[in-house]
Amino acid sequence: MKFKPCISGLCTEEGTHCEGCGRSHEEIAETKSLVMGLVNFAQKQDYDNVEEFVSFVGKNVVKKIQNP
């Protein structure tokens, strides 16, 4: 499956999947929760270089998925 982000204004809450992006509402909720967890962590650490933190996290996620 390929990840497809929601498009502002096209998201729907009816049924089991969003009509805008096609993802399940469960997946969308879990993704939002993960993002908010990272936001809260970065804010707690008071990082001045948030972009570098996000890049580091993203690269490490890809590395761990590709090389479990």
N, C-alpha and C positions, 0 to 999 in steps of 0.2 A: 504494500500500500504506500502511496506517496502522500506526504504531508501537504495539506493545502490550508493556508491560514484563512480566517474569516475576513470578509470584505465588509468594511463599515457600511451600515445601512441595508445590507442584503441578508443579514443574519435573521433566522427565524427560530422560535422556541417551540413550535408545534411539532407533534410527532416525535420520532426517536432521533432524527437527524436534521441538521440545519440545511435549509434549502439553498443557502448562499454558498457554503463551502463543502457540504456533503458529509462533514464529520458528525459523529454521534455527539449528543449533548453531554454524555458522560466523558468522552475524550476532551471536549472543550472545557468542561469544568475542571478536570484533572490538570490540563495544561495551564489554565488560569491559576490554579493552586500552586503548581510548581513555580510559575513565574513570580507570583506574590511571595513565595518562600525565598526566592533568590533576591527579590527587591528588599524584603525585610532584613535579610542577612547583610546585604551590601550597605543598607542604611545604618544598621546596628554597628557595623565596622567603621562607618563614616569614611568610606573610600573616596579619595579625590579622583581616582582613575577608574571609574565605573566601567568604561568601555573596555579597558584592559582586563578587568575581572570577568566581564561577560564573554570576551573572546577566549580567555583561559578556560572557563567552564565549558563553552561550546566545543573547543578543540579536544578537551579531555573526555567529553561525552562521546564524541565521534571515535576517538582512539580506543576507548573501552568497548564500544559496540563492535568495532572492526577487529579488535584483538582481545577477546574475552579472557 
